[in-house]
């Protein structure tokens, strides 16, 4: 995985850890973790998406309902043994309320895997 600030490789053993909500975000340096923490939440959601989506088990990069690129704030939904991410909690709830046939079409139509 890569540091969301510098793009340098990092591991879960990194000394420098910032957080997005309850999810650890591994950084390459103290400066990077400090910079991450000082960003507006919307920017943190974008730059930490690769690390946080992986921790959530989300395998897609775009919302199957809206086509939006997912950020760290994506809402996960378990569907047929996989975790699908949605751009918002509202989108996730909308998906859950669809009839099974529409869920199947939405979950396989138009979203790309990471």
Biotite code that builds the C-alpha atoms (Angstrom):
import biotite.structure as struc

atoms = struc.array([
    struc.Atom([0.000, 0.000, 0.000], chain_id="A", res_id=1, res_name="UNK", atom_name="CA", element="C"),
    struc.Atom([1.039, 3.604, -0.474], chain_id="A", res_id=2, res_name="UNK", atom_name="CA", element="C"),
    struc.Atom([1.211, 6.602, 1.829], chain_id="A", res_id=3, res_name="UNK", atom_name="CA", element="C"),
    struc.Atom([-1.748, 8.859, 0.912], chain_id="A", res_id=4, res_name="UNK", atom_name="CA", element="C"),
    struc.Atom([0.479, 11.957, 1.065], chain_id="A", res_id=5, res_name="UNK", atom_name="CA", element="C"),
    struc.Atom([3.888, 11.032, -0.370], chain_id="A", res_id=6, res_name="UNK", atom_name="CA", element="C"),
    struc.Atom([2.918, 7.953, -2.390], chain_id="A", res_id=7, res_name="UNK", atom_name="CA", element="C"),
    struc.Atom([5.784, 6.013, -0.791], chain_id="A", res_id=8, res_name="UNK", atom_name="CA", element="C"),
    struc.Atom([5.247, 2.328, 0.016], chain_id="A", res_id=9, res_name="UNK", atom_name="CA", element="C"),
    struc.Atom([4.101, 1.666, 3.601], chain_id="A", res_id=10, res_name="UNK", atom_name="CA", element="C"),
    struc.Atom([3.011, -1.372, 5.578], chain_id="A", res_id=11, res_name="UNK", atom_name="CA", element="C"),
    struc.Atom([0.714, -1.956, 8.527], chain_id="A", res_id=12, res_name="UNK", atom_name="CA", element="C"),
    struc.Atom([3.894, -1.983, 10.653], chain_id="A", res_id=13, res_name="UNK", atom_name="CA", element="C"),
    struc.Atom([4.467, 1.695, 9.913], chain_id="A", res_id=14, res_name="UNK", atom_name="CA", element="C"),
    struc.Atom([5.288, 3.844, 12.930], chain_id="A", res_id=15, res_name="UNK", atom_name="CA", element="C"),
    struc.Atom([3.246, 6.704, 11.478], chain_id="A", res_id=16, res_name="UNK", atom_name="CA", element="C"),
    struc.Atom([-0.484, 6.161, 11.621], chain_id="A", res_id=17, res_name="UNK", atom_name="CA", element="C"),
    struc.Atom([-3.258, 8.680, 11.103], chain_id="A", res_id=18, res_name="UNK", atom_name="CA", element="C"),
    struc.Atom([-6.967, 7.841, 11.188], chain_id="A", res_id=19, res_name="UNK", atom_name="CA", element="C"),
    struc.Atom([-9.975, 8.247, 8.970], chain_id="A", res_id=20, res_name="UNK", atom_name="CA", element="C"),
    struc.Atom([-12.883, 7.670, 11.356], chain_id="A", res_id=21, res_name="UNK", atom_name="CA", element="C"),
    struc.Atom([-11.909, 4.404, 13.083], chain_id="A", res_id=22, res_name="UNK", atom_name="CA", element="C"),
    struc.Atom([-9.703, 3.187, 10.214], chain_id="A", res_id=23, res_name="UNK", atom_name="CA", element="C"),
    struc.Atom([-5.916, 3.461, 10.459], chain_id="A", res_id=24, res_name="UNK", atom_name="CA", element="C"),
    struc.Atom([-4.206, 5.175, 7.551], chain_id="A", res_id=25, res_name="UNK", atom_name="CA", element="C"),
    struc.Atom([-0.520, 4.324, 7.299], chain_id="A", res_id=26, res_name="UNK", atom_name="CA", element="C"),
    struc.Atom([1.897, 7.111, 6.395], chain_id="A", res_id=27, res_name="UNK", atom_name="CA", element="C"),
    struc.Atom([5.580, 7.240, 5.454], chain_id="A", res_id=28, res_name="UNK", atom_name="CA", element="C"),
    struc.Atom([6.598, 9.942, 7.943], chain_id="A", res_id=29, res_name="UNK", atom_name="CA", element="C"),
    struc.Atom([5.445, 12.015, 10.884], chain_id="A", res_id=30, res_name="UNK", atom_name="CA", element="C"),
    struc.Atom([5.156, 14.989, 8.545], chain_id="A", res_id=31, res_name="UNK", atom_name="CA", element="C"),
    struc.Atom([2.864, 12.999, 6.224], chain_id="A", res_id=32, res_name="UNK", atom_name="CA", element="C"),
    struc.Atom([0.604, 11.847, 9.069], chain_id="A", res_id=33, res_name="UNK", atom_name="CA", element="C"),
    struc.Atom([0.416, 15.420, 10.430], chain_id="A", res_id=34, res_name="UNK", atom_name="CA", element="C"),
    struc.Atom([-0.414, 16.779, 6.982], chain_id="A", res_id=35, res_name="UNK", atom_name="CA", element="C"),
    struc.Atom([-3.105, 14.114, 6.554], chain_id="A", res_id=36, res_name="UNK", atom_name="CA", element="C"),
    struc.Atom([-4.683, 15.049, 9.885], chain_id="A", res_id=37, res_name="UNK", atom_name="CA", element="C"),
    struc.Atom([-4.788, 18.737, 9.002], chain_id="A", res_id=38, res_name="UNK", atom_name="CA", element="C"),
    struc.Atom([-6.679, 18.227, 5.717], chain_id="A", res_id=39, res_name="UNK", atom_name="CA", element="C"),
    struc.Atom([-10.412, 18.889, 5.410], chain_id="A", res_id=40, res_name="UNK", atom_name="CA", element="C"),
    struc.Atom([-12.423, 15.689, 5.904], chain_id="A", res_id=41, res_name="UNK", atom_name="CA", element="C"),
    struc.Atom([-13.509, 15.560, 2.244], chain_id="A", res_id=42, res_name="UNK", atom_name="CA", element="C"),
    struc.Atom([-9.880, 15.600, 1.083], chain_id="A", res_id=43, res_name="UNK", atom_name="CA", element="C"),
    struc.Atom([-8.899, 12.971, 3.686], chain_id="A", res_id=44, res_name="UNK", atom_name="CA", element="C"),
    struc.Atom([-11.748, 10.785, 2.382], chain_id="A", res_id=45, res_name="UNK", atom_name="CA", element="C"),
    struc.Atom([-10.343, 10.951, -1.152], chain_id="A", res_id=46, res_name="UNK", atom_name="CA", element="C"),
    struc.Atom([-6.660, 10.403, -0.404], chain_id="A", res_id=47, res_name="UNK", atom_name="CA", element="C"),
    struc.Atom([-7.207, 7.603, 2.123], chain_id="A", res_id=48, res_name="UNK", atom_name="CA", element="C"),
    struc.Atom([-9.738, 5.722, -0.021], chain_id="A", res_id=49, res_name="UNK", atom_name="CA", element="C"),
    struc.Atom([-7.397, 2.938, -1.212], chain_id="A", res_id=50, res_name="UNK", atom_name="CA", element="C"),
    struc.Atom([-6.371, 1.987, 2.330], chain_id="A", res_id=51, res_name="UNK", atom_name="CA", element="C"),
    struc.Atom([-9.800, 2.405, 3.957], chain_id="A", res_id=52, res_name="UNK", atom_name="CA", element="C"),
    struc.Atom([-11.845, 0.694, 1.223], chain_id="A", res_id=53, res_name="UNK", atom_name="CA", element="C"),
    struc.Atom([-9.540, -2.318, 1.500], chain_id="A", res_id=54, res_name="UNK", atom_name="CA", element="C"),
    struc.Atom([-10.079, -2.420, 5.275], chain_id="A", res_id=55, res_name="UNK", atom_name="CA", element="C"),
    struc.Atom([-13.845, -2.273, 4.726], chain_id="A", res_id=56, res_name="UNK", atom_name="CA", element="C"),
    struc.Atom([-13.552, -5.181, 2.269], chain_id="A", res_id=57, res_name="UNK", atom_name="CA", element="C"),
    struc.Atom([-14.989, -3.125, -0.597], chain_id="A", res_id=58, res_name="UNK", atom_name="CA", element="C"),
    struc.Atom([-13.931, -4.488, -3.983], chain_id="A", res_id=59, res_name="UNK", atom_name="CA", element="C"),
    struc.Atom([-15.409, -1.898, -6.352], chain_id="A", res_id=60, res_name="UNK", atom_name="CA", element="C"),
    struc.Atom([-14.074, 1.586, -7.117], chain_id="A", res_id=61, res_name="UNK", atom_name="CA", element="C"),
    struc.Atom([-17.311, 3.211, -8.272], chain_id="A", res_id=62, res_name="UNK", atom_name="CA", element="C"),
    struc.Atom([-20.836, 3.307, -6.863], chain_id="A", res_id=63, res_name="UNK", atom_name="CA", element="C"),
    struc.Atom([-23.095, 0.903, -8.783], chain_id="A", res_id=64, res_name="UNK", atom_name="CA", element="C"),
    struc.Atom([-26.050, 3.297, -8.515], chain_id="A", res_id=65, res_name="UNK", atom_name="CA", element="C"),
    struc.Atom([-24.474, 6.696, -9.190], chain_id="A", res_id=66, res_name="UNK", atom_name="CA", element="C"),
    struc.Atom([-21.196, 5.877, -10.930], chain_id="A", res_id=67, res_name="UNK", atom_name="CA", element="C"),
    struc.Atom([-19.334, 8.142, -8.483], chain_id="A", res_id=68, res_name="UNK", atom_name="CA", element="C"),
    struc.Atom([-15.764, 7.262, -7.541], chain_id="A", res_id=69, res_name="UNK", atom_name="CA", element="C"),
    struc.Atom([-15.784, 5.871, -4.014], chain_id="A", res_id=70, res_name="UNK", atom_name="CA", element="C"),
    struc.Atom([-14.025, 7.621, -1.162], chain_id="A", res_id=71, res_name="UNK", atom_name="CA", element="C"),
    struc.Atom([-13.167, 6.380, 2.326], chain_id="A", res_id=72, res_name="UNK", atom_name="CA", element="C"),
    struc.Atom([-16.682, 7.378, 3.421], chain_id="A", res_id=73, res_name="UNK", atom_name="CA", element="C"),
    struc.Atom([-18.230, 4.702, 1.159], chain_id="A", res_id=74, res_name="UNK", atom_name="CA", element="C"),
    struc.Atom([-21.017, 2.648, 2.707], chain_id="A", res_id=75, res_name="UNK", atom_name="CA", element="C"),
    struc.Atom([-20.391, -1.129, 2.496], chain_id="A", res_id=76, res_name="UNK", atom_name="CA", element="C"),
    struc.Atom([-23.174, -3.639, 1.790], chain_id="A", res_id=77, res_name="UNK", atom_name="CA", element="C"),
    struc.Atom([-22.744, -7.416, 1.899], chain_id="A", res_id=78, res_name="UNK", atom_name="CA", element="C"),
    struc.Atom([-24.274, -8.941, -1.222], chain_id="A", res_id=79, res_name="UNK", atom_name="CA", element="C"),
    struc.Atom([-23.908, -12.562, -2.334], chain_id="A", res_id=80, res_name="UNK", atom_name="CA", element="C"),
    struc.Atom([-20.645, -13.118, -0.472], chain_id="A", res_id=81, res_name="UNK", atom_name="CA", element="C"),
    struc.Atom([-18.930, -9.880, -1.466], chain_id="A", res_id=82, res_name="UNK", atom_name="CA", element="C"),
    struc.Atom([-18.867, -6.364, -0.092], chain_id="A", res_id=83, res_name="UNK", atom_name="CA", element="C"),
    struc.Atom([-20.058, -3.675, -2.459], chain_id="A", res_id=84, res_name="UNK", atom_name="CA", element="C"),
    struc.Atom([-19.349, -0.022, -1.727], chain_id="A", res_id=85, res_name="UNK", atom_name="CA", element="C"),
    struc.Atom([-21.837, 2.776, -2.292], chain_id="A", res_id=86, res_name="UNK", atom_name="CA", element="C"),
    struc.Atom([-21.075, 6.496, -2.491], chain_id="A", res_id=87, res_name="UNK", atom_name="CA", element="C"),
    struc.Atom([-23.436, 7.328, 0.383], chain_id="A", res_id=88, res_name="UNK", atom_name="CA", element="C"),
    struc.Atom([-25.457, 5.586, 3.061], chain_id="A", res_id=89, res_name="UNK", atom_name="CA", element="C"),
    struc.Atom([-28.557, 6.717, 1.181], chain_id="A", res_id=90, res_name="UNK", atom_name="CA", element="C"),
    struc.Atom([-27.354, 4.875, -1.948], chain_id="A", res_id=91, res_name="UNK", atom_name="CA", element="C"),
    struc.Atom([-26.679, 1.748, 0.128], chain_id="A", res_id=92, res_name="UNK", atom_name="CA", element="C"),
    struc.Atom([-30.164, 1.887, 1.633], chain_id="A", res_id=93, res_name="UNK", atom_name="CA", element="C"),
    struc.Atom([-31.702, 2.427, -1.797], chain_id="A", res_id=94, res_name="UNK", atom_name="CA", element="C"),
    struc.Atom([-29.854, -0.667, -3.071], chain_id="A", res_id=95, res_name="UNK", atom_name="CA", element="C"),
    struc.Atom([-31.065, -2.733, -0.099], chain_id="A", res_id=96, res_name="UNK", atom_name="CA", element="C"),
    struc.Atom([-34.681, -1.724, -0.817], chain_id="A", res_id=97, res_name="UNK", atom_name="CA", element="C"),
    struc.Atom([-34.558, -2.838, -4.467], chain_id="A", res_id=98, res_name="UNK", atom_name="CA", element="C"),
    struc.Atom([-36.163, -6.122, -5.521], chain_id="A", res_id=99, res_name="UNK", atom_name="CA", element="C"),
    struc.Atom([-33.606, -8.951, -5.818], chain_id="A", res_id=100, res_name="UNK", atom_name="CA", element="C"),
    struc.Atom([-33.605, -8.860, -9.645], chain_id="A", res_id=101, res_name="UNK", atom_name="CA", element="C"),
    struc.Atom([-32.748, -5.155, -9.668], chain_id="A", res_id=102, res_name="UNK", atom_name="CA", element="C"),
    struc.Atom([-30.093, -5.664, -6.993], chain_id="A", res_id=103, res_name="UNK", atom_name="CA", element="C"),
    struc.Atom([-28.428, -8.290, -9.175], chain_id="A", res_id=104, res_name="UNK", atom_name="CA", element="C"),
    struc.Atom([-28.507, -6.012, -12.222], chain_id="A", res_id=105, res_name="UNK", atom_name="CA", element="C"),
    struc.Atom([-27.155, -3.028, -10.240], chain_id="A", res_id=106, res_name="UNK", atom_name="CA", element="C"),
    struc.Atom([-24.403, -5.022, -8.554], chain_id="A", res_id=107, res_name="UNK", atom_name="CA", element="C"),
    struc.Atom([-22.969, -6.328, -11.814], chain_id="A", res_id=108, res_name="UNK", atom_name="CA", element="C"),
    struc.Atom([-23.793, -3.519, -14.225], chain_id="A", res_id=109, res_name="UNK", atom_name="CA", element="C"),
    struc.Atom([-21.481, -0.590, -14.646], chain_id="A", res_id=110, res_name="UNK", atom_name="CA", element="C"),
    struc.Atom([-19.212, -0.675, -11.594], chain_id="A", res_id=111, res_name="UNK", atom_name="CA", element="C"),
    struc.Atom([-15.559, -1.448, -11.919], chain_id="A", res_id=112, res_name="UNK", atom_name="CA", element="C"),
    struc.Atom([-13.478, -3.415, -9.493], chain_id="A", res_id=113, res_name="UNK", atom_name="CA", element="C"),
    struc.Atom([-10.427, -1.879, -7.878], chain_id="A", res_id=114, res_name="UNK", atom_name="CA", element="C"),
])
